[in-house]
Amino acid sequence: MSGLEDAGQQAYELVRELYPFCRSISGEGLRETLRRIRARIPIEICEVPTGSKVLDWTIPKEWNIRDAWVEDRSGRRVIDFRNSNLHVVGYSAPIRRTVSRAELLDHLHTLPDHPDWIPYRNSFWDESWGFCTTHRQLETLVDDAYEVCIDATLQDGSLSYGELLIPGEDAGEFLISIHVCHPSLCNDNLSGIAVGVALAQELARESRRFTYRFVFTPATIGAIAWLAGNEPVTRRVRHGLVLACVGDRGHVTYKRSRRGDAPVDRAFAHVLEHAGAPFAIEEFSPYGYDQRQYCSPGFDLPVGCLMRTPNGRYPEYHTSADDLDLVDPAAMADSLAKTLGAISVLERDRRYRNLSPKGEPQLRRRGLFEALGGIERRRDAELALLWVLNYSDGRHSLLDIAERSRLPFGAVHAAARALESTGLLAEE
Ligand code: ZN
């Protein structure tokens, strides 16, 4: 098994391990998830107390749930939280009483178009209660009254998030943000966590140019809480990425930062264009994952978003069908590989200066053509030498040159290294 295949398999194992926990934007399911992440990479678990003002928002009460059910007249549990945590609307207020069938149906969510799937719903910002179930089951609820119980607490506590810093040579930071607040949903949520953990493990293996900061945080309110507490850090962010929905079998989709042409946008576009597989690149929109916080105009950080099939565009999205069968170890390995590819471009991107800029220097005399690569790559290698020499005027970086020449970054980088070794090129 290759290293990448192995990483994909380990990511899948982590998805499987985290799948049962009832996560939300606060509470023990979220904390347990962060502890499981911490068992693999040394994140620090941070707590932001209920009532804290974070930018324009306030940290809500902490939600914890022990059990929930709907019982029919014979005392049989017809809906049972222990079968699926999606059965309870996230952040439901506690309740225990008899309700009429009509009242129950007012609080019951189903998907008539997918009668065997349970929808995922939450109500973070208004205190209410609700259940979700399959439409097929709803059709069997014919009693005139039901006993409902949500054994949950909404109390002062805190919102938890996890953070890991992997220091590099440069104080400039690469921010990687992953949401961790969805219950038993695999692609939307757990795939991002699992690929993020694998990425952190890979980045920690050798010394790096950038400092990498991973933030595992509840969507929206968690990212806002992190931004509120880390404004000085945001000024050091050179590149950033949100990872979400990176485990399904669809092709890769990269959504650009609000800036549109940030180095991270260009690095991903370059890697995807040269990868030889279908992909999509989308422009920024203030909708979707936590890019919308990092790219809000007061921060406008260069943060892109890597997905496979984007949120809302696969039928299983936010339903019980976003399960262990929807995510694939090979897809997670591929998402990891493409992210590492873009990071490798950014790590190696430099500006150089041609030290012999008048006329072309004589390359054959310096053995440069022979030094580069095998036969089939040879044309790229020769072209790359000429492109690097011509555009290394101190203004164009290797990525600029790769884009202009349409050569793979690796060939341009190899040419620059070779030219540097013969004294024809110096780093700016
Ligand atoms: Zn979601």
Residues whose N, C-alpha, C, O or C-beta is under 5 A from the ligand:
A	BS01	ZN	D188
